[in-house]
């Protein structure tokens, strides 16, 4: 059936399999199934609503409301709730149960949920099991990382987003199991690879696009298992070295030649492999996937993005491995989540919870650890929990809240990842009911500020005291600083100092990825219809998977 989105007005489809999924995940209390209704928002508006809960990149200096010490936080000093240092938050000096409140059946549930959220302490940043990684967020099991976000198992990395199991990687995006990489996007298991995209198992190379198993290659597109190639041409080892040294000082030549090669490139209709019956992009080792992006090891999922090892899930995002039978949630691990945010530690059967860890059978809770049978952070017996949960859902049905993700984000719209994927003007954001934050860069306490275009080209000419300067971004004029770890990396890799602010560099990397949007078009080889994230006006020749494999291999 077709529905009209109550947020944007667009038409979207609800299939019979969708209805079966909503029935499958519907919770049972007191032996009564409380059916999850079909969504009222279209898939994009649902994703945008969830993304307003995710502030990856904006960090603030403030004091812990527990100890008073200076901390780094994703929440600014004007936030209405207490904010603790993450180690204090995990400590035993407070207990989320102490903030429990009775259900008020004369008030909307989301209003009560927001009141709870504004009372319970929040973690300033969430860098679980990490060391010397204070200037990052949602960075797990990592050490010596700086401004790395949404990443796992990294060491000595800077300026990364969705970087997993990497070492000494700087300015990378969606990069995995790699070392000594710089400005790489969607690269896997690469070593000493720079300025590259959508490449795998490549070493000692520069400016690669869609290359696999290549070594000592420069400016190559769509090549497999090659060595000593420049712009897709085979040359000798000796000539390679001399030409690379010349090209690295003539970046405009590289850019124009790469654009020429890419305009004639043959590409598959989606990025990924080892998949069966999938629809979307950047999909790996997955099956039965619908309209999803950046998934690995997933099965029977729809409308998901950036998840690993998920099964039977709809509308889930930004999650570490392993979740099942879940819906409308962000950053989860465990079983049967409904409308939850940032709940890890193998929770199960929780609804409308936020920052709960190791919990079971909880409804509308915030900041609980290892609890069961709680509603709005108040402890109940199993029988009381079942009865009150059933009554609460009936109440939410009457207030038209049941089945909706709670729009109670603590962030302004332009602080969140939503603004990256669904950009709005300040006027539009306010009209849609979001807050907006006027951002001002803190004036750096430095000896001098130097325009980026006045920086020496060679790293050999950069003095040590650049660490005491600020650089004015060529594009935005925003000042930024170089940290010692970064300078050492540029010197080791013989790289120039960047001319753009870290936020601008991230923005430009994001723009190089295909959008999370599917177009209907025909295979440029066989003419069969297919869906792809390559827009019809793109210059590449786009093949269906069968034709691509026949052509390339």
C-alpha positions in Angstrom: 0.0 0.0 0.0 1.1 3.6 -0.5 1.3 6.1 2.3 1.9 9.8 2.4 4.7 11.0 4.7 3.3 13.2 7.5 6.6 15.1 7.6 7.5 15.9 3.9 4.4 14.8 2.1 6.2 12.3 -0.2 4.6 9.0 -1.1 6.2 5.8 0.2 5.3 2.1 0.0 4.4 -0.3 2.8 4.7 -3.9 1.5 3.2 -7.1 2.9 6.6 -8.2 4.1 6.9 -4.9 5.9 3.7 -5.5 7.8 4.9 -9.0 8.6 8.1 -7.6 10.1 6.2 -5.0 12.2 4.0 -7.9 13.5 7.1 -10.0 14.3 8.8 -7.3 16.4 5.6 -6.2 18.2 6.1 -6.6 22.0 3.9 -8.8 24.1 2.9 -7.8 27.6 0.4 -9.7 29.8 0.0 -12.2 26.9 -1.3 -9.3 24.7 0.6 -8.4 21.5 0.8 -4.6 21.1 1.1 -4.2 17.3 3.7 -1.8 15.9 1.8 0.3 13.4 3.1 1.0 9.9 5.3 4.2 10.0 3.9 7.6 9.3 7.2 9.0 8.1 8.9 8.0 4.9 12.3 6.2 5.2 14.4 9.3 4.6 12.5 11.4 7.2 12.7 8.5 9.7 16.5 8.4 9.1 16.8 12.1 9.5 14.9 12.0 12.7 17.3 9.4 14.1 20.3 11.2 12.9 19.4 14.3 14.9 20.5 12.3 18.0 24.0 11.9 16.6 26.5 14.6 17.2 29.8 13.1 16.1 32.0 16.0 15.4 31.2 19.0 17.7 33.2 18.8 20.9 33.1 21.4 23.7 35.2 22.3 26.7 33.2 22.3 29.9 33.3 21.1 33.5 32.0 17.8 34.8 28.9 18.3 36.9 30.1 15.6 39.3 33.8 16.4 40.0 34.1 19.9 38.6 37.1 18.9 36.5 37.6 20.2 32.9 36.4 17.7 30.3 35.7 17.4 26.6 32.0 16.9 25.8 29.6 16.5 22.9 27.2 18.6 25.0 28.0 22.3 25.5 28.0 24.1 28.9 24.4 25.3 28.4 22.9 21.8 28.2 19.9 21.5 30.6 21.1 18.2 32.1 24.2 17.2 34.2 27.2 16.0 32.2 29.9 13.7 33.7 33.3 12.7 32.6 32.9 9.3 30.9 34.9 7.5 33.6 32.8 9.1 36.3 29.6 8.1 34.4 30.6 4.5 34.5 31.6 4.7 38.1 29.6 3.8 41.2 29.1 7.3 42.6 25.6 7.6 41.1 22.8 5.2 40.1 20.2 5.8 37.4 17.6 4.2 39.5 17.7 7.1 41.9 16.2 9.3 39.1 13.2 7.0 38.6 9.7 8.6 38.3 6.2 7.4 38.2 4.2 7.2 35.0 1.8 10.1 34.6 -1.1 8.9 32.5 -2.3 12.5 32.2 0.8 13.6 30.4 2.3 12.5 27.0 4.9 9.9 27.3 7.5 11.8 25.2 7.2 14.8 27.5 7.9 12.5 30.5 10.8 10.9 28.6 12.3 14.4 27.9 11.9 15.4 31.6 13.8 12.2 32.5 16.5 12.9 29.9 17.0 16.4 31.3 17.5 15.1 34.8 19.8 12.0 34.4 23.5 12.6 34.0 24.9 12.2 30.4 28.3 11.0 29.4 30.4 13.8 28.0 31.9 11.5 25.3 31.7 7.8 24.8 35.1 6.3 24.1 34.7 2.9 25.8 37.9 0.9 26.5 40.0 3.6 24.9 43.3 5.1 26.0 44.6 8.6 25.3 41.6 9.3 23.0 39.9 12.1 24.8 39.5 14.4 21.8 37.3 11.9 19.9 33.8 10.5 20.3 32.1 7.1 19.9 35.6 5.7 19.5 35.8 2.2 21.0 38.8 0.0 22.0 41.3 2.5 20.6 44.4 4.3 21.7 46.3 7.5 20.8 43.6 8.8 18.5 42.7 12.4 17.9 39.5 13.7 16.4 38.4 10.2 15.3 34.6 9.5 15.4 32.4 6.5 15.1 35.4 4.1 15.0 36.6 0.8 16.6 40.0 -0.8 17.3 42.3 1.9 16.1 45.7 3.1 17.1 47.6 6.3 16.3 44.9 7.7 14.0 43.7 11.2 13.5 40.8 12.9 11.7 38.9 9.8 10.9 35.2 8.8 10.6 34.1 5.2 10.5 37.6 3.9 10.6 37.9 0.4 12.0 41.0 -1.7 12.9 43.5 0.8 11.5 46.9 2.1 12.6 48.5 5.4 11.6 45.7 6.4 9.3 45.0 10.1 8.9 42.0 11.9 7.2 40.3 8.6 6.3 36.6 7.8 5.8 35.0 4.4 5.8 38.4 2.7 5.9 39.2 -0.7 7.4 42.1 -2.9 8.5 44.7 -0.4 7.0 48.0 1.2 8.0 49.8 4.3 7.1 47.0 5.6 4.9 46.2 9.3 4.2 43.1 10.8 2.6 41.6 7.4 1.8 37.8 6.7 1.3 36.3 3.2 1.3 39.6 1.4 1.4 40.2 -2.0 2.9 43.4 -3.7 4.0 45.7 -1.1 2.4 49.2 -0.1 3.4 51.0 3.1 2.7 48.3 4.2 0.3 47.4 7.8 -0.2 44.6 9.9 -1.8 42.7 6.7 -2.8 39.2 5.6 -3.0 37.2 2.3 -3.2 40.4 0.2 -3.3 41.5 -3.0 -1.5 44.7 -4.8 -0.7 46.9 -2.1 -2.2 50.3 -1.1 -1.0 52.7 1.8 -1.6 50.4 3.6 -4.0 48.9 7.1 -4.7 45.6 8.3 -6.2 43.9 5.0 -6.8 40.2 4.5 -7.6 38.6 1.1 -7.6 41.8 -0.8 -7.6 42.5 -4.2 -6.1 45.8 -6.0 -5.3 48.0 -3.2 -6.7 51.5 -2.2 -5.6 53.5 0.8 -6.5 50.8 2.3 -8.7 50.0 6.0 -9.2 46.8 7.6 -10.6 45.2 4.3 -11.7 41.5 3.5 -12.1 39.9 0.1 -12.1 43.1 -2.0 -12.1 43.6 -5.4 -10.5 46.9 -7.0 -9.3 49.2 -4.6 -11.1 52.6 -3.1 -10.2 54.5 -0.1 -11.4 51.7 1.6 -13.3 51.0 5.3 -13.8 47.6 6.4 -15.1 46.9 2.8 -16.1 50.1 2.4 -18.2 52.7 -0.2 -17.3 56.2 1.2 -16.9 59.6 0.1 -15.5 60.4 0.2 -11.9 63.1 2.8 -12.5 60.9 5.1 -14.6 58.1 4.8 -12.0 60.2 6.3 -9.3 61.4 9.3 -11.3 57.9 10.1 -12.6 56.2 9.8 -9.2 58.6 12.4 -7.8 57.7 14.7 -10.6 53.9 14.2 -10.4 53.7 14.8 -6.7 54.8 18.3 -7.3 52.2 18.8 -10.1 48.8 18.0 -8.5 46.7 19.7 -11.1 48.1 17.4 -13.7 47.1 14.4 -11.6 43.5 15.7 -11.1 42.8 16.3 -14.8 44.3 12.9 -15.8 42.3 11.1 -13.1 39.1 12.8 -14.2 39.7 11.6 -17.8 40.3 8.0 -16.7 37.2 8.0 -14.5 35.0 9.3 -17.3 35.7 6.1 -19.3 35.7 3.8 -16.3 33.4 0.7 -16.1 31.8 0.4 -12.7 29.5 -2.0 -11.1 26.0 -0.7 -10.2 26.9 -1.0 -6.5 30.1 -1.1 -4.3 30.5 -4.4 -2.6 30.9 -8.1 -3.1 29.9 -11.5 -1.6 26.3 -10.5 -1.6 23.0 -12.1 -2.5 19.7 -10.3 -3.3 20.8 -6.8 -2.2 19.6 -3.3 -3.0 21.7 -0.3 -2.0 25.4 0.5 -1.9 28.6 -0.3 0.0 27.3 -3.8 0.9 29.6 -6.7 1.8 29.0 -10.3 2.8 25.2 -9.7 3.1 22.0 -11.1 1.8 18.4 -10.0 1.5 19.1 -6.3 2.0 16.7 -3.6 0.9 17.5 0.1 0.4 20.5 0.0 2.8 24.0 1.4 2.8 27.4 0.5 4.4 26.4 -2.9 5.7 28.7 -5.8 6.5 27.7 -9.4 7.4 24.0 -8.5 7.5 20.9 -10.5 6.6 17.2 -9.6 6.1 17.6 -5.9 6.8 15.8 -2.8 5.3 16.5 0.9 5.5 19.7 0.4 7.5 23.1 2.1 7.3 26.5 1.6 8.8 25.8 -1.6 10.6 27.8 -4.8 11.1 26.3 -8.3 11.7 22.7 -7.3 11.9 19.8 -9.7 11.2 16.1 -9.0 10.9 16.4 -5.3 11.4 14.7 -2.2 9.9 15.7 1.4 10.2 18.9 1.0 12.3 22.1 3.0 12.0 25.7 3.5 13.2 26.0 0.3 15.2 28.9 -2.1 16.1 28.5 -5.8 15.5 25.6 -8.0 16.4 21.9 -7.0 16.8 18.8 -8.9 15.8 15.0 -8.2 15.5 15.3 -4.5 16.0 13.6 -1.4 14.6 14.1 2.4 14.5 17.3 2.5 16.6 20.8 3.9 16.5 24.0 2.5 18.0 22.8 -0.7 19.5 24.0 -4.3 20.1 21.8 -7.1 21.4 18.3 -8.4 20.8 14.9 -6.8 20.2 15.4 -3.0 20.4 12.5 -0.7 19.6 13.1 3.1 19.2 16.4 3.1 21.2 19.6 5.1 21.1 23.1 4.3 22.1 22.3 1.2 24.1 25.2 -1.3 24.1 26.4 -4.3 26.1 23.9 -6.8 24.8 20.6 -5.4 26.0 17.4 -7.3 25.1 13.7 -6.5 24.9 14.0 -2.7 25.6 11.8 0.1 24.2 12.4 3.8 24.0 15.7 3.6 26.0 18.8 5.7 25.7 22.3 5.1 27.1 21.3 1.8 28.8 23.8 -1.0 29.0 23.4 -4.6 29.8 19.7 -4.2 30.5 16.6 -6.4 29.9 12.9 -5.6 29.8 13.1 -1.8 30.2 10.8 0.8 28.9 11.6 4.5 28.5 14.8 4.5 30.6 17.9 6.6 30.4 21.4 5.9 31.9 20.8 2.4 33.4 23.4 -0.3 33.8 22.5 -4.0 34.4 18.9 -3.4 35.2 15.6 -5.3 34.5 11.9 -4.5 34.7 12.2 -0.7 34.8 10.0 2.1 33.4 11.2 5.7 33.4 14.1 4.5 35.5 11.8 3.1 38.3 12.2 -0.5 39.4 9.2 -2.8 39.3 8.5 -6.5 39.7 8.0 -8.5 36.6 4.2 -8.5 37.1 4.1 -4.8 37.6 6.3 -4.2 34.6 4.1 -6.2 32.3 0.9 -4.5 33.5 2.3 -1.0 33.4 3.9 -1.5 30.0 0.7 -2.6 28.5 -1.2 0.3 30.0 1.5 2.7 28.9 1.3 1.5 25.3 -2.4 2.0 25.3 -1.8 5.5 26.6 0.7 6.2 23.8 -1.7 5.0 21.2 -4.2 7.6 22.4 -1.6 10.3 22.3 -0.4 9.1 18.8 3.1 8.4 20.1 3.2 4.6 19.9 5.4 3.5 16.9 7.1 6.9 16.6 10.8 7.5 17.4 10.9 10.2 20.1 12.0 13.6 18.7 13.7 14.8 21.9 17.2 15.3 20.7 19.5 17.3 23.0 21.3 18.8 20.0 20.8 21.6 17.5 20.1 20.4 14.0 23.4 21.8 12.6 25.4 20.0 15.3 24.2 16.6 14.1 25.0 14.1 11.3 21.4 14.8 10.0 22.7 18.1 8.7 25.4 16.3 6.7 23.0 13.9 4.9 19.9 16.1 4.9 21.2 19.7 4.9 18.7 22.4 6.0 19.0 26.2 6.3 18.5 27.7 9.7 15.0 28.8 8.6 14.0 25.3 7.4 15.4 23.6 10.5 13.4 26.0 12.8 10.3 25.5 10.8 10.6 21.7 11.2 10.8 22.1 15.0 14.6 21.7 15.4 17.0 24.0 17.3 19.8 25.8 15.6 23.2 26.7 17.1 25.2 29.7 16.1 28.7 28.4 16.0 31.8 30.5 16.7 35.3 29.1 16.6 37.3 29.6 19.7 40.1 32.0 19.1 43.2 29.9 19.3 45.8 31.0 21.9 48.8 30.9 19.5 51.8 33.0 18.5 50.4 33.8 15.1 47.8 32.9 12.5 49.1 32.2 9.0 47.0 32.0 5.8 47.2 28.5 4.3 48.5 29.8 1.0 51.6 31.1 2.7 52.6 27.7 4.0 55.8 26.2 2.5 54.9 23.6 0.0 57.6 21.1 1.2 57.2 19.5 4.6 61.0 19.9 4.9 60.6 23.7 5.1 58.0 23.5 8.0 59.6 24.5 11.3 58.8 22.8 14.6 57.1 25.9 15.9 54.2 25.5 13.5 52.7 23.7 16.6 52.4 27.2 18.1 50.6 28.6 15.1 47.1 28.5 13.7 46.4 28.1 10.0 43.6 29.9 8.3 41.6 27.5 6.0 41.8 28.4 2.3 38.1 27.7 1.8 36.4 28.8 5.0 38.9 31.0 6.7 38.4 29.0 9.9 41.6 28.7 12.0 42.9 25.3 12.8 46.0 23.9 14.5 48.5 21.2 13.8 49.2 18.8 16.7 52.6 17.1 17.3 51.3 13.6 16.4 50.1 15.0 13.1 53.3 16.8 12.2 55.3 13.7 12.9 53.1 11.8 10.5 53.4 14.3 7.7 57.2 14.3 8.0 57.4 10.5 8.0 55.1 10.3 5.0 56.7 13.3 3.2 53.3 15.1 3.0 52.6 18.8 2.9 50.7 20.5 5.7 47.0 20.5 4.9 45.5 23.8 3.6 41.9 23.1 4.8 40.2 22.9 8.2 39.5 19.3 9.3 35.8 19.9 9.0 36.2 21.1 5.4 38.4 18.1 4.6 35.7 15.7 6.0 33.1 17.6 4.0 35.1 17.1 0.8 35.6 13.4 1.4 31.9 12.9 2.0 31.1 14.6 -1.3 33.3 12.0 -3.1 31.2 9.1 -2.0 28.0 8.1 -3.9 24.9 9.5 -2.3 22.4 7.3 -0.4 19.9 7.5 -3.2 19.0 5.0 -5.9 18.2 5.7 -9.5 16.6 3.5 -12.1 18.8 3.1 -15.2 19.8 0.5 -17.7 23.0 -1.5 -17.7 25.3 0.1 -20.3 26.3 -3.4 -21.5 23.2 -5.5 -21.7 20.4 -3.0 -21.4 18.7 -4.7 -18.5 17.1 -2.4 -15.9 18.9 -2.0 -12.6 19.1 0.4 -9.6 22.3 2.3 -8.8 23.6 5.2 -6.8 25.3 6.4 -9.9 23.1 9.3 -11.2 22.1 9.1 -14.9 24.2 12.2 -15.7 27.4 10.6 -14.3 30.1 9.9 -17.0 31.0 6.4 -15.9 29.8 3.4 -17.8 27.6 1.5 -15.3 27.2 -2.3 -15.7 25.0 -4.7 -13.8 27.0 -7.1 -11.6 26.9 -10.0 -14.1 28.2 -7.9 -17.0 30.8 -6.2 -14.8 32.3 -9.5 -13.7 32.4 -10.8 -17.2 34.1 -7.6 -18.4 36.6 -7.2 -15.7 37.5 -10.8 -14.8 
